């Protein structure tokens, strides 16, 4: 899977997020590789302790565990890492495909520096590490209370949804997917059957299923549904958009069925989605 993005464009938003929250933010691809971050480097404390035997590996394990949790639940993950620092991860997803992950953190929940040091001393001692070596780095950790931390995490979630919605980070689709998306867009108000897709592509069913298996993350029927639900989310954010009108624009005459399908895909009703994102 190949991602397409403009790193400088993404960085503009990461810098703005950091200026607002003073929390480091990192974007990862689906294989846990860093796409971009701001600030570019970890905080001094994390840089220092990662030099200790085995702690860098624990940092990686902590990150990957949070990615798996987000991928599994599709929800924002708020937690403390192995070093007891506040962190949060959310998934970047489009049409059922994971594009990557966004993470913020490296913050302490202790405003009192004495309590902060005692906590770090206790944790590092378990690893056989003398915390006094890192007194200065511990003192300079960014402090966030729980309310600030949760608010920043919600802003992060909104930011990554915007980045995906505006195609600032996206899949570089194959010609098959491009042609499929173009066809689906031209037939939004119609009910699309596999036979329709076979005629459009000039394929038999077996060939169509082979191409779908090769280039899509889900079955061809599921992809059609995903495409319509993604378009539904975009339409719902239009000024003055009504749920009933969005349903009709997507070919759903039964409003209750549309709402049930939307909730199944997004864990909220169309009305709840609209209220949450506007």
C-alpha positions, 0 to 999 in steps of 0.5 A, a space after each residue: 500500500 502506497 500513501 500519498 502526502 505532502 510532508 510540508 503541508 502536514 507539518 503546517 498542521 502539526 506545528 499549529 497543534 503544538 503551538 496550541 497544546 505544547 504537546 509533541 505530535 507524530 504521524 505514523 504510517 500503517 507499518 509504524 514508521 514516522 511520516 512526520 513529527 513536530 517537534 522533530 525529536 523526542 523530549 529530552 527525557 525520552 531521548 535520555 532514557 531510550 539510551 538505557 538498555 532495553 528502554 527504546 524497545 519498550 517505547 516501541 512496544 508501547 507505541 505498537 500496543 496503542 496502534 493495535 488498540 486503535 485499529 481494533 476499536 477504531 476509537 481514540 486511545 488515552 493511556 500512560 506509557 511504560 514510563 508513566 507519561 500521558 499519551 494518546 493515539 488515534 487511527 487515520 482511516 479512509 474507506 475501511 483502510 488504515 492509513 496510519 496513526 497519530 500520537 501525542 504525549 510525552 507529558 507528565 500528570 504531576 505539576 509538583 516536581 517533587 512528586 514527578 521525580 518520586 514517580 520517575 525514581 520508582 519506575 526507573 529503579 525497577 529497570 535498574 536505572 538511577 533517576 538522579 542522572 535525569 533530574 534535569 530532564 524530569 524537571 523539564 517534562 511538559 505538565 498537563 492535567 487530565 482535563 487539558 490532556 483529554 481536550 488535546 486528544 479530542 483536538 487531535 482526533 478532529 485534526 486527523 479526521 480533517 487531514 483524511 477528509 481533505 485528502 492531505 494524506 491518502 492512498 495512492 490508488 491503483 487504476 482499478 480503484 480509481 476507475 471504481 471510485 469514478 463509477 461509484 461517484 457517477 452512480 451515487 443515487 443508484 443501487 449498484 449490483 455486482 452485475 453492473 460492475 462487471 459490465 462497467 469493467 468488462 469483467 466476468 464475476 471471477 475476474 472482478 473478485 480477483 481484482 477486488 481481492 488484489 486492490 481492495 481491503 474488503 470485498 467489492 460489496 463492502 467497498 461499495 457500502 464503505 464508499 457511500 458511507 464515506 460520502 455520507 459523512 462528507 455530505 452531512 458536514 455541508 451547511 444546512 444538510 438534512 439527513 433525509 436529503 443525504 440519504 436520498 442523494 445516496 439512493 436510500 429511499 428508506 431513511 431508517 435503513 440508511 440510519 441503521 447502516 450508518 450507525 453500524 459503520 460509524 458507531 453513531 447515527 447521522 444526526 449524532 455525527 453531524 452534531 459532533 463534527 460541526 
